[in-house]
Amino acid sequence: MVKKKINIVAHGGAGSENAHSDGTEKAVDTCYKAVQENTSLINAVSLAVNVLEDDGRYNAGSGSHARENGKVEHDAAIMDSAGHFGAVAAIKGFKNPIQAAKAVSNTKYRLLAGEGAKKFAENLNLEPAQLHNISGGGKDFSTSPTTDTVGCVAFDGASFVAALSTGGMAGAHYGRVGDVPI
């Protein structure tokens, strides 16, 4: 089998410790393996972001910061070089918000927010989550101010895909939408 050439970069946020780099390495490896198995680039990149959302050490998915009311909301977005874009903002109750954003990219819409985004994800049967019950790959970093937005970018020589996911600013007002989905 001929290996496909691909460039992949994943990040665990501006303030993530080097000790957490194993999570981003796993995300890159997941993306690379998916591409080698002929998964589309957009699906491969979203799988990489799933890894980061599931890890628990980053401010996304299971490691997300709580808002001022103690609840967790997420923003996520994905885009490819062909112009497909999808995003969700202030969505709550789902394990992998990047999958909701990817699903939005396959509709006539570009951004869904709040209860509308939640209903959209429910209709797709995306995996729900009570974030206090998710165990990530490490201890709970959700209150750490040093973690930030996660993401992955991949380029296969012909096209690129970029995806981001975040729990937003710790202690932010409920309903705040950050820059990720915009």
C-alpha positions in Angstrom: 0.0 0.0 0.0 1.3 3.4 -0.9 1.2 5.9 2.0 -0.5 9.2 1.2 1.5 12.3 1.9 -0.2 14.7 4.3 0.8 17.5 6.7 -1.1 17.6 10.0 -0.8 20.0 12.9 -2.8 19.8 16.1 -2.8 22.1 19.1 -4.0 21.9 22.7 -4.3 25.6 23.2 -2.0 28.5 23.8 -1.5 27.8 27.5 -1.2 24.0 27.4 1.7 22.5 29.1 4.3 20.5 27.2 3.5 17.6 29.4 0.1 17.4 27.5 1.7 17.1 24.1 0.9 13.3 24.1 -2.7 14.3 23.5 -1.9 16.4 20.4 0.4 13.6 19.2 -2.5 11.1 19.5 -4.8 13.5 17.6 -2.3 13.8 14.8 -1.8 10.0 14.7 -5.6 9.5 14.6 -5.9 11.9 11.6 -3.0 10.3 9.8 -4.4 6.8 10.2 -7.8 7.9 9.1 -6.4 9.4 5.9 -4.4 6.3 5.2 -7.6 4.3 5.5 -9.2 6.6 2.8 -11.3 8.6 5.2 -12.1 12.0 3.8 -9.9 14.8 5.0 -12.7 16.6 6.7 -13.7 13.4 8.6 -10.1 12.7 9.5 -9.6 16.2 11.0 -12.9 16.0 12.9 -11.7 12.7 14.4 -8.5 14.4 15.5 -10.5 17.1 17.3 -12.6 14.3 18.9 -9.5 13.0 20.5 -8.7 16.4 22.0 -12.3 16.9 23.1 -12.3 13.5 24.8 -8.9 14.0 26.5 -10.1 16.0 29.5 -6.9 18.1 29.7 -7.9 20.8 27.2 -10.6 23.4 27.3 -12.8 21.5 24.8 -15.3 18.7 25.2 -14.8 16.9 28.5 -12.2 19.4 29.8 -14.3 22.5 29.1 -14.3 25.5 31.4 -17.6 26.2 33.2 -19.5 29.5 32.6 -20.3 31.9 35.4 -23.5 29.8 36.2 -21.5 26.6 36.5 -22.7 25.1 33.2 -20.6 24.2 30.2 -21.2 25.5 26.7 -19.1 24.8 23.6 -18.2 26.5 20.3 -16.8 24.6 17.4 -16.1 25.1 13.7 -14.7 23.3 10.7 -13.9 24.5 7.2 -12.2 23.1 4.1 -10.5 24.8 1.2 -13.5 24.2 -1.0 -15.5 26.6 1.1 -17.5 24.1 3.2 -18.0 25.7 6.6 -20.0 24.7 9.6 -20.1 25.9 13.2 -22.0 25.7 16.5 -22.0 28.2 19.3 -23.1 28.0 22.9 -24.2 24.4 22.4 -24.5 22.2 25.5 -25.0 18.6 26.3 -22.8 16.9 23.6 -19.6 14.9 23.9 -18.1 16.1 20.6 -19.3 19.5 19.5 -17.0 19.3 16.4 -19.3 16.6 15.0 -22.3 19.0 15.2 -20.2 21.7 13.4 -19.2 19.2 10.7 -22.9 18.2 10.3 -23.9 21.9 9.9 -21.3 22.2 7.1 -23.5 19.7 5.1 -26.6 21.9 5.4 -27.6 25.2 3.9 -26.8 26.8 7.2 -23.3 27.9 8.4 -23.8 28.5 12.1 -26.3 27.3 14.6 -26.4 28.5 18.2 -27.8 27.7 21.6 -31.0 25.7 21.8 -31.3 25.5 18.0 -27.8 23.9 17.8 -28.8 21.5 20.6 -32.0 20.4 18.8 -30.0 20.0 15.5 -27.5 17.7 17.3 -30.3 15.8 19.0 -32.0 15.1 15.7 -28.7 13.7 14.4 -28.4 11.4 17.4 -25.0 12.8 18.3 -23.7 11.4 21.5 -25.0 13.3 24.5 -22.9 14.0 27.6 -23.3 15.3 31.1 -19.8 16.7 31.3 -19.4 16.0 35.0 -19.7 12.3 34.1 -17.2 12.1 31.3 -13.8 10.9 32.3 -11.1 12.3 30.0 -7.6 11.0 29.5 -6.3 12.8 32.6 -7.3 14.6 35.7 -9.9 17.3 35.5 -8.3 20.4 34.1 -11.6 22.2 33.5 -10.9 24.9 36.1 -7.3 25.5 34.9 -6.9 29.0 33.3 -4.0 27.7 31.3 -5.8 25.7 28.7 -7.4 27.1 25.6 -9.1 26.3 22.3 -8.0 23.0 20.5 -7.6 22.5 16.8 -6.3 20.5 13.9 -5.2 21.6 10.4 -4.4 19.1 7.7 -3.2 19.6 4.1 -3.0 16.7 1.6 -1.3 18.5 -1.2 -4.6 19.4 -2.9 -6.9 20.7 -0.1 -6.9 21.6 3.5 -9.2 21.4 6.5 -9.1 23.3 9.7 -11.2 22.6 12.8 -11.4 24.2 16.3 -13.3 23.4 19.5 -13.5 25.3 22.8 -15.3 25.5 26.0 -14.8 29.3 26.0 -13.5 31.5 28.7 -13.7 30.3 32.3 -16.4 32.2 34.2 -17.7 33.9 31.1 -21.4 35.0 30.9 -23.7 32.1 30.0 -24.5 32.3 26.2 -21.2 34.1 25.3 -20.0 33.2 21.8 -16.3 33.5 21.2 -14.3 33.8 18.0 -14.1 30.1 17.2 -17.4 29.8 15.3 -17.3 33.2 13.7 
